[in-house]
């Protein structure tokens, strides 16, 4: 039951934060921010993979 409650609460939190962000920022800005964040994560993962070798 605790795992189900955690899943429901984190999903609800994600929906509420997404709704709040969508009201405050334009879709173009959200696309740019998401792309920048994904690029940053990709570079960090690549950097970590190179350091392991």
TAKAFEN-V100724 format. One record per pair of residues at least 24 apart in sequence whose ideal C-beta (glycine too) atoms are under 10 Angstrom apart, sorted by the first residue. I is the first residue (numbers start at 1). J is the second residue. If there is no record, write none. Layout:
{{I:J} {I:J}}
This chain:
none
